[in-house]
Every structure is written in structure tokens, then in C-alpha cells.
Amino acid sequence: MTEPFRPVLLALMVEDQVRAALLEDLGRAGDITTYATIGPGKTAAAKLNSREDGVIAGIDLAGAAFRLVDPSVRFEALVRDGDHVRAGDALIQVEGAARSILSAERVALNYLMHLSGVASYTARFAAEIAHTRARVTCTRKTLPGLRAVEKYAVRLGGGSNHRFGLDDAILIKDNHIAVAGGVAPAIEAARAYASHLVKIEVEVDNLQQMREALAVQPDAVLLDNMGPNLLAEAVEINRQHHGLSSAEYSLAIGRVVLEASGNVSLQTVRAIAESGVDFISTSKVTMAAPTLDIGLDVSIG
């Protein structure tokens, strides 16, 4: 079986991210602790090891941290982003000037630990719903400046991405509906404004609003804070609206996509997925993911 393509981070984006992080950490005078305690001729070898099971993300960013501090540092990745690792596995080895390795260590580990935590937490959600057709998806609730790389980590963990910003899709929420004068007027106005490549999704709070939305056929409906029973009813309403059999529904192209959101956790996501929705969006995979414990162990040359 052919392995699916893994997500890719653009090299230019990686360099911009890491350069800003290094400038923040090194400040105006550089790593004065390392400069004060370690001579310029000292060399070192180090391994970055995972201290718990998880999914790895951020190898390229870690590599960029060492490279930007000192291009002569030898960096070797022993795993790839998206790999599942066990506690004790070696991830990366580096060799070179001890000062350079220690000055880059924190930035490299920050990216690896945080993004691997996002990928690992997403993988736990994805595993809970693997027996359904639903997919877990992230939101715009990301740490400022880290949206692109956090969304990359979500994909590595088996999740999917919602919109990246306010400019790549239309999501009509409750306040838009209130100002626009209703669900249907908001969708119709959005359709008149949007180009043919822009998707339109509308958030609804109840099944009556959903029926109003279906009447004007958005691309997707976000079912906000509905329990599994109401979600299952929404799926049935959608199936009947499109005149599809139960067997046809899951395979149908062009029908309205249903997304569930609100009260999503590892304890609730299975029941939500079993309602028959297509996507389950949650900010927890980015905003509540614990870091993956990764350490750097150094030996002096």
C-alpha cells in the first residue's frame, strides 16, 4: 500500500519562524551564560531524545535553530515528522561547537516539544473516531505567530485543517446572522460577495436554523453545541433534504457538509462522531495540547 504524502513546511516559512524565535531568545547580547562558562574551542555532541510516546513534529524547525546559530553544526534527524515514537527513542543528533549547540537548544526544543504535543494530542482524538467517517479539525484558536506550524502539526497527527484565516473561507457566525437579519439573508449576501472558489459555511444553534440554511444551500453547516442526539437528527434532516439513502449519504458529492463544534473532548468526541457528522472542530488540539517531553543530552568533545 502506498504511503500517503506527508504535510510539508515551506523552507522560507521555517526560517522566518525560527529566526524570530532566536532573536527573541538571544536578545541584545547573546547567550551570556554560555559565553561566560564555555570556551570558544569546546566541542560537543548531543542527542535529542523523546521521554514519552508520541507523534513527532518540528524536525525542520529544530534543524533551522541549530543552522541559523551556527551553519557548521552537524545536524542529523533520526526520525521524520509524523513518525510515532516511544519513550527513549533518539530523534536527532548534533555535533559541533558547544557554545552553538547550547545557545540553540531551547528554541529547538520549544518547537519540537510544542508541535509534537499538538500532533500527539490530535492523534489521540483521531484514534477515538477512527471507526467513523468523521475527522477532527482544528480552528483559528492558535498561538499568535504559530498558526501555520500548529496546523501543520495537526495534519501530522491525523487531523484536518479548518480555515487558516479570515480571508480564505466565509464562516457566518451568530453575530453575523444577527446583524444580517437572519440565516438565509446572510448566506445569500455571502454568495453574492464570494468568488466561485470560496466556500461558505454557516453556524447554527438549532435545527430550525439548520433547515433555513439548507433551503439556500451553503457548502457547510456548523452545528454549535448540540449533543449527539440532536446531531444525529441534523444528519437525518440533511440526508432527507438531499433525497439520499443512508448508503448514498456517506458517499454523496455536493451535499451540504456537517461540522460539529462545542463541548468536544476526548471523552465526548466518540459519541459526536458516531452521530454521523463529517467534521468535528475543536480548539483543544492546539490550545490545550500538552507538550511532548523531549530532552537534549550532551557529551563534551
Salt bridges, closest charged atoms under 4 A:
GLU3 OE2 - ARG6 NH2 3.03
GLU3 OE2 - ARG80 NH2 3.40
GLU15 OE2 - ARG19 NH2 2.64
GLU15 OE1 - ARG67 NH2 3.63
ASP53 OD2 - ARG86 NE 3.15
ASP83 OD1 - ARG6 NH1 2.94
GLU95 OE1 - ARG74 NH2 3.12
GLU128 OE1 - ARG270 NE 3.54
GLU150 OE2 - HIS114 NE2 2.68
GLU201 OE1 - HIS162 NE2 3.29
GLU203 OE1 - LYS173 NZ 2.89
GLU236 OE2 - ARG239 NH2 2.53
GLU259 OE1 - HIS162 NE2 2.91
GLU274 OE2 - HIS131 NE2 2.74
ASP278 OD1 - ARG133 NE 3.40
ASP278 OD1 - ARG255 NH2 2.70
ASP293 OD1 - ARG51 NH1 3.78
ASP297 OD1 - ARG51 NH2 3.94
